[in-house]
Structure formats: structure tokens, C-alpha cells
Amino acid sequence: MKVFVLILLAISAIFASNVEKLEAQLLSTIAHGLVHKREINVCVDDPSLKGVGKYFKNINIVSCGKADLVFTSHDKDIMQKCKTNLVFSTSYYLYEHSPMIVGAFFWQKGRPNIVFREKRLSHLGISLPKNLRQYAD
Amino acid sequence: MLKNIFIYIMMLLLFTDVAYAQNLEVLLNELAQKDDLSVHTKKESGGYLTIFTRQDLDRMKIHSFKELIEKIPFQRYNEDARGLSAPYYQPYQLNDPSRIRIFINDRELISPLFGGGLQLAGQMDMAYIDHVEVYMGIPSYDISIEPSVVVIKAYTKTGSRENTSMVGLSGGSYGANNAYAYRSEDLKDFSYFVYADHLNLKRKEFYNLGSKISRDKDIGDLYAQVTFPKSRLEFQAIKTKMDNFIGSSWNITPKNSNTNFEYLNFGYNYHSLDKSLKAFVNYSYLKDRHQDSSSSAPIGLSKIPAFPFYIPFYSSSVDISEHLLDTQLTKKYEFYNASFLLGVKNRYKKFIINRYTRDGVDFPIGTNYSSEDIASIFGEYDYLINSKNRFILSANMERYIENSRIKGENVPSFRLGYIYHSDNFTQKSFIFYGKFRPTTEELFQNDILSQGHNQIKSEGAVAISTQSSWQYKNSLNTLLIARTYLNDFIYFDGTGFRNNSDQYVFDTASFKTVYSFSALDKIEFNAWVSSDDYGKSSSNRHEQKYGGYLALFKNFSKIDTYNSISYMYGYDGKKHGWNYNATITYPYSKKLTFYLKGENLLNKAMGTDYYRINQITGSKTILNDISPFDRTVWFGLEYQF
């Protein structure tokens, strides 16, 4: 492997790790808000979030068929494929076009946002913890 | 008054929460900063970098680029005799675009004949801009096609980061008002961003001998962008009608003096997925109709053919079409512990004077000069000695091809850089040697005045600079020191253009510190000094200029505040200039935000003396101490659909 590429990758990794760590903290807060278990199995189906797994605590990365919660950026058919009801989008477009999705983490107006679809959560019998209620749609 | 402002700022500081809760909102705020678009677009080796992030611009409620100029070390915002943004304005001297260039993404805003992107964009609304990067100290050649001391790179908002529809309305002092709207969406395979704005920029008026002196502007702007994974299409259209401020009248009594200006741009930008290959093509068309007249004095002299006499004329009009075609291709090669960036670029400028009249009669221009082509090749070798030490060598060769009687020229330039980087400390040093070619407007006017007998030389520059940056707890500090030598400075002496035989020497130093109390709250302080030596022939050989600013961004639960005071001293014999700006933003709901914004609230911003000389009697009419910043209060709202 080229040293130059390695050093550049190392520098970009320092930056990326800050961002990935924050993203991991956010996804972790969302996961623990939706799944009331100590150890949660999640599937991350978003290429831009591949690096977040190493920062998770009490969260295991699994394939979507075994997941308590799926984060996806693009697959609106993932519920059927994975036989899961709890899908959280990392794309606003997917959230807007898939009413079964419980919420989304996305960029809007130049800043990251989180939104939960309250009706869908009620239908699934999930109530949001106090710290997440302000993000309910 | 100043004392009260300082007490107010200090009180705000006392109420700052140094410790803050690690809740979801804090994480979102931190992510907004750490994953700001500027993190993906900035080029650290490109020069000495100042970034205005999306959050900064949002919280300042920046209306136009002019508000940012005073935040750049060694720069003072100023306006020319036509009321256009021109930081280096001097009476009767032409604007020099090589001092500050402005880019929207990769496209430079420039008029092929008149240059000066800031003149075009300095006072336009910039609600379509996401963030701004300012590169100082002769930035890297892949950033700017022609060399420049300062490059302002403004990056537009993108569909993938906006994902919404917005409307903004604001009204201000003197009857100024602005309305903008944009729609953006991140779709499955592409994203788009469409923006429209109308700015009715009413400004403070002045009167001289019964004539109204106005720099009002009416600007319409349309911008559209479609972004694919490897490419981007852009379109921009601008239509402006503006009053020409003092105009050309010998006793500053302008009458029906205005300019209609239209700008159209189409751009295509391509990059490979790993961004090692980049290319763009940008075409711009500009139409400029300018008319000037005076209520009580001539505006110029016309020579009578075959006679040694001149007669005054009282009105003029000019209709100009301009075309600009920019293309650039860069390829980055990576080796064992180095990289090499190779680039070729071309800029073709065409300017056509469709019609020029004096007192309603067609008048010959006196030159056939109408095009300039700049072909250039550049390379940048970036060598990593180890993980902390980096060495950069750049070379650029430009070939200027001119038509008519103007001689072409090869213009080489070189840039040598060294960067040391450790966890909390960075040292950047650059040496630059190069030339600044006379602008097309200088070549054009010089050709008319000398009828091809006077060829002006390019200005030569050598700059040595170094910057230390260190992080200490929550503060980021930078100290920049530079010395610049400028030879063959081009100036207008009243009869023609000359190269000054004296060498100019500029010694500059700037210190900046940014202290962050939390993800949202910070205080910024900058102080700079410029010691200028204009050579032994100058009547005012030594000048000392000082400047800087203090700014506080503070959030109180729902209310967001921004306070800034800039200081200038020593320009054109002027003493102190203070410019105090403040913004209060109140989000009424998730969708609706109100804000109140004040500019130059103390009415003490540094002014400029504008003057005109009667070319027959030699008498001088002066308009004293006119500030480029009107004391203005804006009230605005933004609604998100």
C-alpha cells in the first residue's frame, strides 16, 4: 500500500472518526430510544455509515434478518426482505416515500436532523422516551 | 457608546454556559460543525485559509459578500465611484481584479473587460451560498485560473444538504427589501437546488448642487444546480439595474446616470469518484449598458480630429457585450509518498463595444482590442517527508494571447510551501514568485490613450509568509506574518498608464483567536497590521494600517445572537473607523424564524472621500467621508415548507 495514501487516509481517518463517532452516538441514542433492550441488534444498510459500528456500545451489527432495528438509506423494500417492522431511514427522500418507516436521520437546511413518525410508532406500540419526544413528527 | 457595547459583550460572556449537557441537540450541533460542507471542500495546502461555515453565515444572517470583507485580514471594504464593491478603490484608478477574486463553486465571477467579481457580486444577496472559504497569500493554481492575492470561494447550497423549500423576506432602512425562495431535494439518483432572489437595495442618498447621488440597485438572481454522483450542471442568470453613484460629472452632479447589467452562465463540472480527475467548462455572457450625464457640468473631453483642440461633452452611453469561456482539466497522480497534480486551463475573453456615444453622437472607440486568451499549464508536487512534514512545489506557466496591437506574454510563477502538522500545532510557510499581468481594462484604456505606443509591463511580486496555528484547550490561535515585494506597480497618472520604477514593500502580521464555549457559542478576535513602503518617489512613502474585529456568537435557549465590531485605522489619511453589526434570531416555530439585523449601528464605519476634477479649470469637487456601509436595520423572516 502506498505510504502517501496511507498517511492521507490516516489524516482523513482522524477527521472521519470524529464524524463517525458523533454519528454513532446519534444512531445509538435513536436505537436505545426505539428498542428497549440492553443489547440491541442493528443492521446498517447505508454505505456512508459503514464506519460507525466500532463506536457502538451495547449494540451489535448483524444482518438485516436478525436485526431489531434496520438503518437504511435506499431500500424501501427492506421490511419485506428482512421481515422486520422497525426501519429507520438515513435519507429524507426514502422517509417521505415510505410511510411504514418509523423515522429518519438526514440533512436539511444545512444541518443534521432527526424525526420520528409518531403514528407509525403508536401502531407498533412504541412510545418515545422523554428526550426524543421533541423530534416526533 | 463603544464602552456600552464592550460592557454588553462582557455581560454576554459572563452568562455563557461553559459546561453543557451531552444531549441529542448538542450532538446534532457538533455534527453540523464537524461535518460542515467546508470540511469536504477546503484545501489546506491552498494557502492561508479562513472559513465562514454554514452555521456562521446563518447566525450572522449575512446578506452580501461585502459584510465578509472586513473579516479578512489586511482588507478594508470599499466602493468605487459607481457604488460598486471595490476594496482597493482609488480615485481615477482602474479596479484590479488580481487583488481579490471571487468564485461560486469552481466558477470565477469576472467581467472579461472590467474584471472584478466583487463588483458584480459584492452587494448581491447570498442566501444561496452554503459556506465561504477565503484563501490568502497567492493560493494554489488549481484554485484560480489567473493569479490572485486573495481568493474568495463561495460554495452554493446543495440539494443533498438542503432537502427543503424555503422562503425569506426582509425589509430594511431606506425602503430596501429582499425576497428569496429556493427548492431543493435529494432524489434517488441526483439532487437539485433551485434559487430565485429579488433585491431592491435602496441606500442612503446624498445631494450635491441639487443633484441626487444614489447607489441604489435592483438585482434579480436565478440560480439552478443539478448534482449527479460524478457531475454537476449549473445555471445562473442575474439582471441588475443600478444608479452610478457620483458618475463622471466634473462637479459631481449626476443626472440619468445608471447601468443595466445582465449575466448568464452555464457550467458543467465533472469529477471521477476518487476525485483524481476533475474537469469543468463554464460559459458566461454579460451585457452592460451604461449611461452617464450631468445636470450642470461636462463629464469628459473629446478631441477634435485634425485639430489640437478638445471640446467638453455632457453625456455618454456605452453598450458592451462580453463572453467568457473557462475550461480546466486536472489529474492527480499518486506515488509512494508523494502526489503530483497536473492541470491545463484556458480562459477566453471577448468584449465587444456595440455602441459608444458622446452627446448622442456615435464616437469611435480608438482601439480594435477585443479579446484575450490565457492558456496555462500548471503542476503541483506534494511530497510527504513523514506524517508531520510536507513539502509543496508548484509551478504555473501562462501564455497571454492578445489581439490587435497588444503584445502577448508568457507569465511564469512559482510557489514553494512547507507544512508541519502535529496534533495541536501547524506551521505553514510559502514563498511565491510571479507576475500579475495588466488587466484587460488597463490594456484597453492604455491602447486608446497611447494609440499602441505605450506597452505597460506586468507587475512582479515576491511574497514570503508563514503562519503558526495552535490549539490550546478550547481556543484555536493563528499568527500570520508576511513580507511582499511588488515591482512595476501599474497606475494611471492622469494622462496614461505607467509602471512605477520604485519597489513597494508590504510587511503584514495578523493574529486571530477563536474561543469556543460550546458547539454553538464562540468568541473571535483578530488584529492585524500592515506597514507599507511605497518607495522613495512617493510623496506619502510610509503608511501604517491597522485593523481587526471582535465577534461573539451566543445562543440563549431559543434566541440566537451575533455581535461584531470591526476596527480600521490608517487608510487614505483617515483615522479610526468602527463598524458595529448585530443580529438577533428568534425561531418562532420549527418552520418560522424571525430576525433583526443591524449594520454599522454606530454610524462610525470608515468613510471614503470621493472627488472629481474639472479638467479645464482644475477645480476639485469633493464628497467627503462617505461610508460604504449605510447605518441600516433589517427585519426579516424565513419560512420553511
Boltz contact constraints between the chains, C-beta under 6 A:
constraints:
  - contact:
      token1: [A, 2]
      token2: [B, 336]
      max_distance: 6.0
  - contact:
      token1: [A, 3]
      token2: [B, 336]
      max_distance: 6.0
  - contact:
      token1: [A, 3]
      token2: [B, 337]
      max_distance: 6.0
  - contact:
      token1: [A, 4]
      token2: [B, 334]
      max_distance: 6.0
  - contact:
      token1: [A, 4]
      token2: [B, 337]
      max_distance: 6.0
  - contact:
      token1: [A, 4]
      token2: [B, 338]
      max_distance: 6.0
  - contact:
      token1: [A, 4]
      token2: [B, 384]
      max_distance: 6.0
  - contact:
      token1: [A, 7]
      token2: [B, 384]
      max_distance: 6.0
  - contact:
      token1: [A, 7]
      token2: [B, 387]
      max_distance: 6.0
  - contact:
      token1: [A, 18]
      token2: [B, 34]
      max_distance: 6.0
  - contact:
      token1: [A, 19]
      token2: [B, 34]
      max_distance: 6.0
  - contact:
      token1: [A, 19]
      token2: [B, 35]
      max_distance: 6.0
  - contact:
      token1: [A, 22]
      token2: [B, 27]
      max_distance: 6.0
  - contact:
      token1: [A, 22]
      token2: [B, 30]
      max_distance: 6.0
  - contact:
      token1: [A, 22]
      token2: [B, 31]
      max_distance: 6.0
  - contact:
      token1: [A, 25]
      token2: [B, 27]
      max_distance: 6.0
  - contact:
      token1: [A, 26]
      token2: [B, 27]
      max_distance: 6.0
  - contact:
      token1: [A, 29]
      token2: [B, 24]
      max_distance: 6.0
  - contact:
      token1: [A, 92]
      token2: [B, 163]
      max_distance: 6.0
  - contact:
      token1: [A, 93]
      token2: [B, 186]
      max_distance: 6.0
  - contact:
      token1: [A, 93]
      token2: [B, 187]
      max_distance: 6.0
  - contact:
      token1: [A, 107]
      token2: [B, 161]
      max_distance: 6.0
  - contact:
      token1: [A, 108]
      token2: [B, 163]
      max_distance: 6.0
  - contact:
      token1: [A, 108]
      token2: [B, 164]
      max_distance: 6.0
  - contact:
      token1: [A, 109]
      token2: [B, 164]
      max_distance: 6.0
  - contact:
      token1: [A, 110]
      token2: [B, 54]
      max_distance: 6.0
  - contact:
      token1: [A, 110]
      token2: [B, 161]
      max_distance: 6.0
  - contact:
      token1: [A, 111]
      token2: [B, 32]
      max_distance: 6.0
  - contact:
      token1: [A, 112]
      token2: [B, 28]
      max_distance: 6.0
  - contact:
      token1: [A, 112]
      token2: [B, 31]
      max_distance: 6.0
  - contact:
      token1: [A, 112]
      token2: [B, 32]
      max_distance: 6.0
